[in-house]
Amino acid sequence: MRPKYSWLIIFLIWPSFVFSQKKDSIPVPYHWNVISINPTPAFLFDNPKNITLRYERLVKPSQSFLVQLGYLEINPIFGDSVGGFGDVKRVSDFGMNAAFDYRFYLLRRNQYPAPDGLYLGPYLSYYGFKFKDEFAYYSLDTVRAYGSYSSNYHLVNLGFMIGYQFVFWKRLSLDLLIFGPSLTYMVSNWTVSDNLPEEEEAELINEIKEKFNEKYPLLVPFVQPNKGSQSASVRIFFRYSISVGFHF
């Protein structure tokens, strides 16, 4: 048989090799539910308010779905006094994240019943947040402007994940989502308001842009340095997380 046809046959039978298992040899799950907390957004955005909860339900001994919902905030771009900015005050802030996963547990490779072991599958997720900060802008210790900047972001992600979940003592769950590339559609809207002349205003907006990109390099806020800016793009992101939960 020619080599190229051998590879074609392997490609076609690989899914059945991975997912198939004799019915009488499938381990019976200890329990069918997992409720967990995902602290990853709190670490990524350095904000303890970012609490994310998850619920996983086995629909078959080797398959499950998972739903995730959480609160999301990002910290102010500038501190109380950074560069020419002072008296920075967060006026409003709100965000959320949500996700739906469908998991296939590779029982031929796992020693214990699902949801313990290696899994893979598709996912759909959403991240969105908006905020508004007010500030005073100083030059040579003199207030040059009072103003505000505000933004909102929406990211929709469709991807594929690989992870491993440990279940200790049939109750304690430690879920590691190791690799989760996605195709992401991102829309951002920015507005900057101040009372500066046009030339100085452009410098101010560029300073806001540079600081934001330095702090959150994956979220590009501006296309052009102007008072109002909207951007839409398709990009590739990577999802990963650590969750701790209770199996019941």
VENCOR-V273895 format. One record per residue. N is the residue number from 1. RES is the residue in one letter. SS is DSSP state (H for helix, E for strand, C for the rest). PHI is phi as a letter, one per 20 degrees, with the letter a starting at -180 (* if undefined). PSI is psi in whole degrees, 0 to 359 (* if undefined). Layout:
BEGIN
N&RES&SS&PHI&PSI, N&RES&SS&PHI&PSI
END
This chain:
BEGIN
1&M&C&*&137, 2&R&C&f&144, 3&P&H&g&321, 4&K&H&f&327, 5&Y&H&f&330, 6&S&H&f&315, 7&W&H&f&324, 8&L&H&f&317, 9&I&H&f&317, 10&I&H&f&317, 11&F&H&f&322, 12&L&H&f&325, 13&I&H&e&352, 14&W&H&f&316, 15&P&H&g&319, 16&S&H&f&329, 17&F&H&f&321, 18&V&H&f&314, 19&F&H&e&340, 20&S&C&f&147, 21&Q&C&a&144, 22&K&C&g&137, 23&K&H&g&319, 24&D&H&f&352, 25&S&H&d&358, 26&I&C&f&123, 27&P&C&f&138, 28&V&C&f&128, 29&P&C&f&145, 30&Y&C&f&314, 31&H&C&b&175, 32&W&C&d&3, 33&N&E&c&150, 34&V&E&c&127, 35&I&E&d&133, 36&S&E&b&168, 37&I&E&d&137, 38&N&E&d&104, 39&P&C&e&2, 40&T&H&g&314, 41&P&H&f&329, 42&A&H&f&321, 43&F&H&f&319, 44&L&H&f&319, 45&F&C&d&7, 46&D&C&l&48, 47&N&C&b&111, 48&P&C&f&349, 49&K&C&f&346, 50&N&C&f&82, 51&I&C&e&129, 52&T&E&c&128, 53&L&E&d&150, 54&R&E&c&150, 55&Y&E&c&126, 56&E&E&d&137, 57&R&E&c&124, 58&L&E&f&129, 59&V&E&d&340, 60&K&E&b&164, 61&P&C&g&343, 62&S&C&c&7, 63&Q&E&c&150, 64&S&E&b&163, 65&F&E&d&155, 66&L&E&c&135, 67&V&E&d&143, 68&Q&E&c&139, 69&L&E&b&134, 70&G&E&b&165, 71&Y&E&e&144, 72&L&C&c&127, 73&E&C&c&151, 74&I&C&d&147, 75&N&C&f&159, 76&P&C&g&146, 77&I&C&f&317, 78&F&C&d&151, 79&G&C&e&199, 80&D&C&f&329, 81&S&E&b&98, 82&V&E&c&126, 83&G&C&m&230, 84&G&C&e&4, 85&F&E&e&138, 86&G&E&b&166, 87&D&E&l&38, 88&V&E&f&130, 89&K&E&c&129, 90&R&E&f&118, 91&V&E&e&317, 92&S&E&b&151, 93&D&E&a&125, 94&F&E&b&143, 95&G&E&a&167, 96&M&E&b&159, 97&N&E&c&146, 98&A&E&b&150, 99&A&E&b&152, 100&F&E&c&123, 101&D&E&d&148, 102&Y&E&c&124, 103&R&E&d&140, 104&F&E&d&116, 105&Y&E&e&128, 106&L&C&e&83, 107&L&C&f&332, 108&R&C&f&341, 109&R&C&d&348, 110&N&C&d&143, 111&Q&C&e&328, 112&Y&C&d&166, 113&P&C&f&152, 114&A&C&f&147, 115&P&C&e&27, 116&D&C&e&127, 117&G&E&p&190, 118&L&E&f&138, 119&Y&E&c&162, 120&L&E&b&164, 121&G&E&r&176, 122&P&E&e&162, 123&Y&E&b&156, 124&L&E&c&129, 125&S&E&c&162, 126&Y&E&c&136, 127&Y&E&c&131, 128&G&E&b&143, 129&F&E&b&158, 130&K&E&b&151, 131&F&E&b&164, 132&K&E&b&130, 133&D&E&c&140, 134&E&E&d&151, 135&F&E&b&164, 136&A&E&d&137, 137&Y&E&d&122, 138&Y&E&d&148, 139&S&E&b&122, 140&L&C&l&45, 141&D&C&m&18, 142&T&E&d&136, 143&V&E&f&118, 144&R&E&e&333, 145&A&E&a&151, 146&Y&E&d&140, 147&G&E&a&193, 148&S&E&b&156, 149&Y&E&c&142, 150&S&E&b&156, 151&S&E&b&155, 152&N&E&b&145, 153&Y&E&c&144, 154&H&E&c&125, 155&L&E&c&123, 156&V&E&d&126, 157&N&E&c&130, 158&L&E&c&119, 159&G&E&b&191, 160&F&E&c&138, 161&M&E&c&155, 162&I&E&c&133, 163&G&E&b&179, 164&Y&E&b&131, 165&Q&E&d&130, 166&F&E&d&138, 167&V&E&c&113, 168&F&E&e&137, 169&W&C&l&28, 170&K&C&m&12, 171&R&C&c&313, 172&L&E&e&126, 173&S&E&d&135, 174&L&E&c&110, 175&D&E&d&122, 176&L&E&d&107, 177&L&E&e&107, 178&I&E&e&320, 179&F&E&b&119, 180&G&E&b&70, 181&P&E&f&148, 182&S&E&b&155, 183&L&E&e&121, 184&T&E&d&130, 185&Y&E&d&120, 186&M&E&c&131, 187&V&E&c&131, 188&S&E&c&145, 189&N&E&c&132, 190&W&E&c&144, 191&T&E&c&131, 192&V&E&c&130, 193&S&E&c&132, 194&D&C&a&181, 195&N&C&c&35, 196&L&C&e&157, 197&P&C&f&159, 198&E&H&g&317, 199&E&H&f&315, 200&E&H&f&327, 201&E&H&f&319, 202&A&H&f&320, 203&E&H&f&319, 204&L&H&f&314, 205&I&H&f&320, 206&N&H&f&324, 207&E&H&f&321, 208&I&H&f&316, 209&K&H&g&311, 210&E&H&f&320, 211&K&H&f&319, 212&F&H&f&315, 213&N&H&f&329, 214&E&H&f&321, 215&K&H&e&323, 216&Y&C&c&77, 217&P&C&f&339, 218&L&C&e&347, 219&L&C&d&97, 220&V&C&e&116, 221&P&C&e&328, 222&F&C&c&148, 223&V&C&e&316, 224&Q&C&c&148, 225&P&C&f&86, 226&N&C&c&176, 227&K&C&f&326, 228&G&E&c&134, 229&S&E&b&137, 230&Q&E&c&140, 231&S&E&c&138, 232&A&E&c&137, 233&S&E&b&159, 234&V&E&d&127, 235&R&E&c&174, 236&I&E&d&124, 237&F&E&d&170, 238&F&E&c&130, 239&R&E&d&137, 240&Y&E&b&155, 241&S&E&a&162, 242&I&E&c&129, 243&S&E&c&147, 244&V&E&c&133, 245&G&E&b&189, 246&F&E&c&127, 247&H&E&e&122, 248&F&C&b&*
END
